[in-house]
Amino acid sequence: MLRILVALCLLIAALAQSPCESITSQSSCLSSSCSWCVSGAVGASCMSNDDAAGLPSSVFTCTKSAAVSLEASLQRHHGSGLSGGGNNGDPTMYVLAYSWTPGFCNTEGSDPGCKSPEPFWTNHFTLHGLWPQYTTTGYPASCTTEAFNPKSPEAVGMSTMEQYWPNVQAAEGSSDYDDFWTHEWSKHGTCSGLAQTDYFNTTINLAKSFGTPSIFTQNVGKTVKGDDLRNSMGGKTKATLICSGGNQLTGAYTCWSQTNGIPTGQATCPSSVQSEDTCTSSDVMVVGF
């Protein structure tokens, strides 16, 4: 009887022990009822598979932490504010999220777009999304049920969309290439108050007007002071850098005031956005392909 009890206890302990930490794949982590979390973070920085799309896997670890509710407290890629929380009423600003494609591909090199990148991606930021945001903390998400319309990117121009807002995780022309745009529209665009085509056009026009500062384009493959990079984008209160491993550039965020859904000027980012800066090293590598 004692042996049976001991064996039972060992079995229970083994079942209780989380296998999550040994998993390195995002899809395997989530299919195993584990949570995909920003490395070193707990709970509030865990996110769904869709929410983490476009961010390098090296930024995350698989943990047993309880997953954040998709309905009430879904965490966006960048913010520590909860979906629907923080403020009531209309969002009052935007976060423009960029991807540094060479840095992303440095960790996810097997993706189709990483194998044959467009020349523009080699030394320019591409788009991750334009995200409505409250000025203090929190942001809205999935504000309407309006479905993504594939004719919207066609109206903008597919060559323009593929250059400025590529889905490097899918092959151009493939049936799932629109998935990235579908996610961004459904979660963020529906909260902008803009029609779909206007949302995509507004995002791309903002990215074009702000551009990629020359300190990035002229230093691909080199190490640059992180603060110099931030200053070129408006300063550390208006720009947040995203890195893999603390020093490998993978993206950036800037914040913008808006009126009736149209960006009107760069603005100071909420503290929740500023705190998402993961380029912890004083020197940052502007990664090249």
Buried (B, 14 or more C-beta within 10 A) or exposed (E): EEEEEEEEEEEEEEEEEBEBEEBEEBEEBBEBEBBBBBBEBEBBBBBBEBBBBBBBBBBBBBBBBEBBEBEEBBBBBBBBBBBBBBBEEBBBBBBBBBBBBBBBBBBBEEBBBBEEBBEBBBBBBBBBBBBBBBBEBBBBBBBEEEEBBEEBBEBBBEEBBBBBBBBBBBBBEEEEBBBBBBBBBBBBBBBBBBBBBBBBBBBBBBBEEBEBBEBBBEBBEEEBEBBEBBBBBBEBBBBBBBBBBEBBBBBBBBBBBBEEBBBEEBBBBBEBBBEBBBBEBEEBBBBBB
